[in-house]
């Protein structure tokens, strides 16, 4: 009887072990089935487009597709149709420039003063082969609108347009191409900068200074870029 009882006990233990194993496997399968959620199949910042059958950047999070994944639109911009557009009440001074609350008429394309129909900005300032509408007679940048700065070095002081593309979000120089700020800083700020400024005389936009990248990049980049005043030596 003792032997029989011992064998019976072993059999019962095996039955219990098998039952525990079955329960464990069922639990594991149950957990595994929870790892896949058809309603949450995309990465963070994406949503599933059932029409296209793929994951796309979520415009509701103000994200659009970039070279290395989803990227956020810049300040005063909203995502629409996988592109960043100016939010209501904001506009671009020119193609590639940041969105600012520019009054109507400021920065409008022109070839002569008669093209500038807004009373606040009646002067056509020539910039190369083109021109833009602005105002004259300023004495300080506070007299200007929309990110413009007062150029007091001109014979007749006027409100100078900021460089097109400066401060625009980027992931490579290609994103800055076609603007006046052709260098993309990809290590820290990820924005476009005006490059090849003079290190001997400040030819940057007012409020900016030329920063020599030669030492900062250990000789990798041998040119200067226009940065905010007193930020060149910042870590």
C-alpha positions in Angstrom: 0.0 0.0 0.0 2.8 2.3 0.7 4.3 1.8 -2.7 0.9 2.2 -4.3 0.3 5.3 -2.4 3.7 6.6 -3.4 3.0 5.9 -7.1 -0.4 7.4 -6.9 1.0 10.5 -5.3 3.6 10.8 -8.1 0.9 10.5 -10.7 -1.2 13.1 -9.0 1.8 15.4 -8.8 2.4 14.9 -12.5 -1.2 15.7 -13.3 -1.0 18.8 -11.2 2.2 19.8 -13.0 0.6 19.3 -16.4 -2.4 21.3 -15.3 -0.2 24.1 -14.1 1.8 24.0 -17.3 -1.4 24.2 -19.4 -2.7 27.1 -17.3 0.7 28.9 -17.7 0.7 28.4 -21.4 -2.8 29.7 -21.7 -1.8 32.8 -19.7 1.2 33.4 -21.9 -0.8 33.1 -25.0 -3.3 35.5 -23.5 -0.6 38.0 -22.7 0.9 37.5 -26.2 -2.4 38.2 -27.8 -2.5 41.5 -26.0 0.9 42.7 -27.4 -0.7 43.3 -30.8 -3.4 45.9 -31.0 -4.8 46.5 -34.4 -6.0 50.0 -33.3 -2.5 50.9 -32.1 -0.1 49.4 -34.7 2.0 52.5 -35.4 5.0 54.1 -33.7 4.6 57.1 -31.4 3.7 60.2 -33.4 2.0 58.2 -36.1 -1.5 57.0 -36.9 -2.8 54.3 -39.3 -4.2 55.6 -42.6 -6.7 52.9 -43.6 -7.1 54.3 -47.1 -3.3 54.2 -47.8 -2.8 51.0 -45.7 0.2 52.4 -43.8 1.3 54.5 -40.8 1.6 58.2 -41.4 2.8 61.1 -39.2 0.0 62.4 -37.0 -1.1 65.9 -38.1 -3.1 66.3 -34.9 0.3 66.2 -33.0 1.6 68.8 -35.5 4.0 66.3 -37.1 5.1 65.8 -40.7 7.5 63.3 -42.4 11.2 64.2 -42.2 14.3 62.4 -43.4 14.7 60.5 -40.1 11.0 60.0 -39.2 8.3 62.4 -38.0 9.3 65.9 -37.1 7.4 68.7 -35.5 6.4 71.8 -37.4 8.1 75.1 -36.3 6.5 77.8 -34.1 3.4 79.3 -35.6 3.0 76.4 -38.1 0.4 73.7 -38.4 0.7 70.3 -40.1 -1.6 69.7 -43.1 -1.3 67.3 -46.0 2.1 66.3 -44.6 3.5 69.8 -44.9 3.9 72.7 -42.5 1.8 75.8 -43.2 1.4 79.0 -41.3 -1.3 78.9 -38.6 -4.2 81.3 -38.9 -3.2 84.9 -38.3 0.5 84.2 -39.3 2.2 84.4 -42.7 5.7 84.0 -44.2 7.6 87.1 -45.2 8.9 85.0 -48.1 9.2 81.4 -49.2 11.2 79.5 -46.6 11.0 82.1 -43.9 9.4 81.5 -40.5 5.8 82.2 -39.9 5.2 85.5 -38.1 2.4 87.8 -37.5 3.3 90.1 -40.4 0.8 92.8 -41.2 -0.7 92.8 -44.7 1.6 94.4 -47.3 4.8 94.0 -45.4 7.3 92.0 -47.5 5.1 92.0 -50.6 7.0 91.5 -53.9 7.6 94.7 -55.7 9.7 96.4 -58.4 8.8 100.0 -57.6 7.1 102.0 -54.8 3.9 102.1 -56.7 3.6 98.3 -56.2 3.4 98.9 -52.4 -0.3 99.7 -51.9 -0.4 99.5 -48.0 0.0 102.8 -46.4 2.2 101.5 -43.6 4.7 99.9 -46.0 4.9 102.2 -49.0 8.6 101.8 -50.0 9.9 99.1 -52.3 13.4 98.1 -51.1 15.4 96.5 -53.8 17.2 93.3 -52.8 19.2 92.0 -55.8 16.9 91.4 -58.8 13.8 91.6 -56.7 12.3 93.9 -54.0 9.9 93.9 -51.1 7.6 96.4 -49.5 8.7 97.9 -46.2 8.7 101.2 -44.3 11.4 103.9 -43.9 12.3 106.5 -41.3 12.8 104.0 -38.4 15.2 104.8 -35.6 15.2 101.5 -33.8 14.1 97.9 -34.4 11.2 98.4 -32.1 9.7 100.7 -34.9 9.6 97.7 -37.3 7.1 94.8 -37.6 7.2 91.1 -38.3 10.8 90.3 -37.3 12.2 93.1 -39.4 15.0 95.2 -38.0 15.9 98.9 -38.5 18.9 99.3 -40.7 20.3 102.6 -39.5 23.4 102.3 -41.6 21.4 103.1 -44.8 21.3 106.7 -46.1 17.6 106.6 -45.3 17.0 104.1 -42.4 14.5 101.4 -43.3 13.0 98.2 -41.8 15.2 95.4 -43.2 13.7 92.0 -43.9 15.3 89.0 -42.0 17.2 86.5 -44.2 14.9 84.1 -45.9 15.1 80.7 -44.2 17.0 81.8 -41.1 15.7 79.7 -38.1 13.8 77.3 -40.3 13.8 73.7 -39.1 16.0 71.3 -41.0 17.7 67.9 -41.0 20.3 68.6 -43.7 21.5 71.4 -46.0 19.1 70.2 -48.6 16.2 71.5 -46.4 17.8 75.0 -46.4 18.6 75.1 -50.2 17.1 78.0 -52.1 17.0 80.3 -49.1 19.4 82.9 -47.8 20.3 80.6 -44.8 21.9 77.6 -46.5 23.7 75.9 -43.6 21.8 73.3 -41.5 23.3 72.8 -38.0 22.5 69.1 -37.4 24.2 68.6 -34.1 22.2 70.7 -31.7 19.7 73.3 -33.0 18.6 71.6 -36.3 17.8 75.0 -37.9 19.1 76.9 -41.0 21.8 79.6 -40.6 23.2 82.2 -42.9 26.8 81.1 -43.6 30.0 82.7 -45.0 29.6 85.9 -43.0 32.6 88.2 -42.4 34.6 87.6 -39.3 36.2 91.1 -39.5 33.1 93.2 -40.0 29.6 92.3 -38.9 27.6 91.8 -42.0 24.9 89.7 -40.3 21.3 90.7 -39.7 20.9 93.2 -36.8 20.9 91.3 -33.6 23.2 88.6 -35.0 27.0 88.2 -35.1 29.3 86.1 -37.1 30.5 82.9 -35.3 33.6 81.2 -36.6 33.0 77.4 -36.8 36.6 76.5 -37.5 37.6 75.9 -33.9 34.2 74.8 -32.7 34.1 72.0 -35.3 37.8 71.2 -34.9 38.5 72.3 -38.5 35.6 70.4 -40.0 33.8 73.5 -41.1 35.9 76.5 -42.1 33.4 79.3 -42.3 31.3 81.5 -40.1 27.5 81.6 -39.5 25.3 84.3 -38.2 24.0 83.5 -34.7 22.3 85.5 -32.0 24.6 88.0 -30.3 26.5 86.5 -27.3 25.6 82.9 -28.2 28.7 81.9 -30.2 30.7 80.8 -27.2 27.8 79.1 -25.5 28.2 75.3 -25.0 
